[in-house]
Amino acid sequence: MRVGAAPAVAQRLQASEAKVVITQRVSSRRGREVPMLEILEEARREAPAVEHVVLAPFELDDLPGELTPLDVDSETPYLLAYTSGTTGKPKGVVHVQGGFLVSVAREAAYQGDYHEGDVAHFATDMGWIMGPWTVVGAGALGTTIVFAEGAPDFPGDRLWRLVESERVTSLGLSPTLVRALIPHGDPDADTSSLRTFVTTGEPWNPDPYRWLHERVGRSRVPIINISGGTEVGACFLSCSPVEATKECSLGGPALGMAMDVVDADGRSLVGTGEVGELVCRRPFPSMTRGFWRDPQKFVDTYWSRFPGVWTHGDWASVDADGYWFLHGRSDDTLNIAGKRVGPAELESAAVGHPAVREAAAIGVPHDVKGEVAWIFCCLVPDEEPSAELATAIAAVVADELGKAFKPDRILFVDALPKTRSAKIVRRAVRAKALGTDPGDLSSLENPEALDAIEAAVA
């Protein structure tokens, strides 16, 4: 929980009908004190179902270190996780005991390369699915887990010092976090203990991918790029530490996953290099059993497009060599003069300019072209916004993707609105830019970034 987070906490308490909440009095993030108990007490006024608050840290010295497990059916609910809210109001996702454990333990072992005696750290919020993924996967395999309070990029070298001090063997992080770490320079710490990187959250772009591989991993640590989601529980796509991969690729379908990429009529595009909808054709153990108290929403979201086929909402492609790539959310896709392009492609091209640290691309209505692209850019330290720089960034995008995709506007901001799991909330960027209702913003870590978006457009 964070300052100003009471409405977000209240929303989840109301939706989940939680009776017990575990918290602590204060926490810290980016050098600021976070009054967690105070936030919870404010949220409780809107959540009458809560009966008890357990305040940590508790005294454990006199308590046994083992607890006899309770025998339950494999379909007994285990976890109610909330989506990141990047595409709308966060949804409560139900996972069950058997399926989640089976899938996540398999992935931690054969994709993350977790072993007994290893040390894993995933730079994630526990409210995001990768928190439970790490706890369940590492716990099942006897891997030690390193937890860290606060933000992984504050201060800037904190993550690398943690890797050195704890001798972390597997480090999990997102492409967004990598982009945020680059301006702080190469790690001034011993990262030789690392054996794998596990990355997820969004599509990669080449320069940060190379920096992580070459400057942090010294060209010896494989990047296990994975993609699934809160609703998936595990991964749809994943690289493997024992197979070669291509830069920014997700390798291929994760173990046991019947994945495909299809066109608008449901025909497979695998091997053609064409971009289509990512779908799953068969059930898998860790799939959610539905949205909490909203079964129809679950059916409408994933099963209404192609009968009997899970449509995930991501654009993907598979090249002639069989390597899979993601291109962003299909509901974020821009249609410029009849040509379809994902925001990640525009953003990756913009970040190719050395002055750009990260970017968010949106589609804006246009009378002639249907849509044009606006790209909001955050600059690296010591770079200053200017009309000349905007022209140069637009030219880089046009050179990379073609003149048809040259952005109509380049706008400069200090930060982009993100969830605590470091995902950019493009729907909120677009809403603020167009002056429309941004909808539910309870998952935002930095809502003040939206004011800067609005100011940049004015």
N, C-alpha and C positions, 0 to 999 in steps of 0.2 A: 504494500500500500504506500501511497505517496501523499504529499501535501495536495489538498484539493481533490483527493481520490474518494472521498466519502460517497458521492453519488454512484461511482463505479462499484464500490464495495457493496453498497445497499442494493444495487441492481442484481448482483450475483447472489446475495443472501436471500433476496426475495424470490428469485427464480429457482434457486436450489432448495429452498425451504429448510436451510441449515438450522440445526438446533444447538450445535457447539462450535465455537470459533477459538482457534489457538492463535495467539499473537504475542507481541512483546511491547514494552512501554514505548521505546524509541528505537529507531534505526537511523542509518545515515546513507546518503546517496549524493555523490558529487560535492562532498564537503558540507552538505546541509543536513540538519537534524530532521528526521521524519517522525512526527508524533503518532506512532501507529495505534496506540491504545485510544488516543483522543479521536483519531479518524474513525476507528471502529465504533466508539460510543456514539458519534454523530450518525454513523450509518445505521446503527441499531434502532434509532428512532423510526426508521422506515422499514424495519425488518422484525416484526413482532414474533416470528417463529423462533428466534435465537433465545435459548434458555440459559446457556452457560458460556462464560468466557474463561479460557485457560491461559494464564499468563506465563510466558517463558522469560528467562530460563528457569526450569524447575530443578529441584534438588534430586539428583539421581544416585547419590552415593549409597543410600540404603535400599535401593531397589534392585531386583535381580536383573542380570544382563540378558536373560532369555525369557521368552514368552511362548508358552505352548500354543502352537497354531490351531486355529479353529477350522474344522473340516466344513467346507461349503461346496455347493455345486459349482461346476465350472462356469455356468452362466450367471452366477450371482454378481450383481453390479459391484465393481471395484472402484471406479473413478468417474467423477463428473468433472470434465474439463471444459473450459470455455474457449471458443475460437478467438483469434486475435482481434477481430472486429475490423479488418482491413476492407471488407466488402459490405459491411452493414452491421447491424446490432449483433454483439457476441452471442453465440448459440451454445447452450449447454449440451455437451456430447457425452453419451453414456458408454463406458467401456466395462468389460466383464473380466472376472478373475482369470479364467483359463486362457482365453484368446490373447489378451494383452501380454501376459507372461510368456506364452509360447513364441509369439512373433518378435517381441522386443529382445528376449534372451537370444534368439537366433541371430538377430541383426547385430547386437552388441558383440557376439562371438565371431561371426563370419564376415561382417562388414567393418565394424569398429575395431576388430582385432583385440577385444578385451580378454584378459586372462586373469586367473587367480594370482594375486600379488602385484598386478599392475595398478597404476594410479590414473584415474580419469577425472578430468574437469571439463564441464560444459558451461560456457559463459552464457547462461540463459536465466530467465526468470522461472521460478517454480510454477507459476501460473500458465506457462506455455508448455505444450506437450513434450518438449525436449527435456524438461525437468523430470517428470515421471519416467520418461524413456531412459534417462541416465540412471535414476535410482533403481528401477526395476531391472534393467539390463546389467548394470554393474553388480547389484545385489545378488542376482542369480548366478553370477560367474565368480564371485569372490574378489571382485576388483574394488580397491579403495576409492572412495569418492571424496574429492576436495570441494567444499562449499566456500563461497566467498560473498560477503555482504557488500552491497553497493554496486557501482557501475564498473564494468571491466576496463573501461578506457579512462578512468579517473583515479589517481593521476595516470598520465599517458603510458608509462612503462610498467604499470601494475601487473598486467597479465603476464608479461614475460618474467618479471621477478617471482611471480607465483609459480610458474613452470619450473624455474630454477630451484626455488626453495623446497618445493614439494616433490621434485623429480617426476613431474607429470609425464606419462607415457602416451596418453591419448587426449588431445585438446579439441573440444567442440566449439565452434564459433560460426558466425554468419558473415556473408560477403559484406553486409553493411558495416559490421564491426571492423572488419579488415580495412575497409576504406577509411574508417574513422581513425584507425591506428597509424596508417601510413604517414600522415603529416608529422607524427612524433619521431619519425626516423626509424632506422633499423634497430632491432632489439639489442640493448646493452646488457645482456644476460646470457647465461648458459642454457641453451635450449636443446642440448644434445640428448637429453632423456626422451625426447619426443619420438614416437614410432609411427603415429598416424594423426592426421587432422580429420575431423568429421565436420563437414560444413553443410548448412541447410538454411532455408528461410526464404530464398529468392534466387533468381538466375545470377550467375557470375558474369563479370566482364573481364577481358583478358589481363589488363595491367595489374589489378589487385590480386588476381589468381597467381600470376607469375611472381609477384612480390612475396606472397605467402610461401610459395613453393621454394623460391630461390633464396630470399633474404632471411626468412625465418626457419624454413625446413632444410636449408643448405642443399637443396636439390636431391635430398635423399628420403624425405618424409612424404608418403603418398597422401593426396587429398582425396578423401572418401566423400565425394559429393552425393548427398542423399536428398530425396524429396518424397514427402507423404503429406501429412497434415494432421490436425487435431482429430478430425473425423476418421482418418485412416488408422491412427494409433501408431502404426509402424511406417514403413516406406513402400512406395510404389516403385521407385527407381533408385538405383544405388551403384556406385563403383565398388570394386573389390580390391583389397590390398594385394591379391595374387595375380591380378590381370592388368595389362596395360590399358591406359585410357587416353582420351584426347583432352586437351585443354578446355576447361569449362564444361565438359561433358558430365552426364550423370551415369555413364556406363551403359546400363541396360536394366531390364526388369529385376527387382529384388527377388530373392529366393522365394519361389512359390507364387509369384504374382503374374497373372495372365493379362499383361498390359498390351495396349494397342494405341495407335494414333489414327483417327478417322476423319473423313471429310464430312460435309454437311449431310450427306446421305448415308453415313455410317460405313462407307467403304474404307478399307485399310490403306494407309499411306506409308506404312513402314518400309524403309529402304529407298524411298523416293526423294527424301530431303524436303518434301513439302510440309508446310506447317498445318496442323489440324488439331482437333480436340483430343486431349489425353483421356483415355477411358480404361476401365478394368472390366474384363469379361467374365470373371468367376469370383465367387466369394473367397474371403481370406479370414483367418482366425481373429485378427485384431480389429476388424471393421467395427465401427460404432453400431450399437444395437438401436440407435435412434437419437433424436433430439429430445431432451428432457421436457416432458409434458407437451410435446408438439410433434407427434409422429407424422402428420401430413406435411409439415415443413420439410422433414427429412426426405420424404418421397418426392416432393416437388423439386427439391434442390438437386438430388443426385440421380433420380430414376425416371424423370419425365421426358428426357430428350430422346433416348433410345431404349426401347423396352428391354428390361432384364440386363441392362448394361449400366455400370456406374460411370457417369460423366463427371469428371473432377473439376472442370472449370479452368484448366490450364491449357495454354497452347504448347504444343510440343512438336518435335520433328525427329526423324531417325535417318541418318545419312546412309550412303551406300555401303559403308564399312560396318554398319550396325550400331553406331554410337548414338545415344539419345541425348537430346537437348531440350531445355525448357525456354519458352519465350514470353513468360508472364501470364497473368490472368486473362482468360478469354473475354471476361466482362470489362477489362481495361483496354481492349484492343481499339486502335484508331483505324478509321477508314478514310484515307486521304486520296481524293480524286479516284475512288474505286479501287485503291490499292491498300491492302491490309498490312498493318505493322504493329508489333507489340511495343508497349512503352519501354520495356527493358532494352530493346534494340536501339531506340532513340537515346536512352540514357547511357548505354554503353558507349555509343558513338560520342556523346558529349563529354563523357569522362575521359575519352581518348585525348582531349585537349589537356596539356599539362597544368593548366591553371584551375581545372575543375576537380573538386574533391568528390562530390556526389551530385546526383541530379534526379529530378522527378519530371516525367513527361505526361502531359494530359492532352486530350483532344478537345478542341473548341469549335463550335459550329461556325460554318462559313457558307455564304450564299452560293458560291460557285463550286468550291471543292468538296462541299459537304462537311468536311472537318479539316482543320489545320492543327499543327502541333505547337504547343507552348512548352518550353522546358525551363523549369526552375533550377538554378545551379547554385551550389555552395562552393566557394572558392578555397583553394589552399591558402595557408598563412602567407602574408605579405603580398597577396594579389588584391588589386582593387577593381571594383566594377567600373566598366566604361563602355561606351557605345562601340568603340573599336574592338574590345574584347568580345562583346556580344556578337559582332559580325564575324569574328574569327571562329568562335565556337559553332555558329550556324554553318559556316563553310566546312568545318571538320565533319559535321553531321551529314551535310550534302555529299561530300566526297566519299564518305563511308557507305551511305545507304542509297545515294542517287538524288538528283536534283528535286524529284517529286516530293521527297521527304524533308526538304530543307525546312527547319522550324520557322514559323511565322514570327515568333518572339522568343528571345532569351531573356529571362528575368533573374535577378540575383537576390538571394536571401542568405541569412546566416545559418539557418537550420531548416530541416524539413520535418513535418509532423510524423512521428513514429510511435508505434506501440512499444511497450517495454521489451518485447522480443525483437526490437530493432527493424520491424517491417514498416516501410513507408506507406502511409494511408493516402493513396492517390485520390480516392473518392472525395476525401475531405479537401485535398488540394484543389481539385476541380470545382467543388462546390463553392469554396471561398473565392476562387478566381472568377467564377461566373455569377456570384452573388446569390446562390441558391442555398437551400437548407442542407447542411452537411450530415444531418442525421445523428445517430448515436456516436458520441465521442468518448465514451467511458473508458476505452482501452488506450487512449492517448497518454503518453508520458509527458509530452511537452505541448499542451494546447496553445501556448503562447506563440508557437511557430505559425499558427494559422493567421494571427494578426499581421505578421510580416508578409505572408502570402497576399493578403488583402491589400496591404500598403504598396507592395511591389507592382500590383496590377493597376492601381489608381493612377 
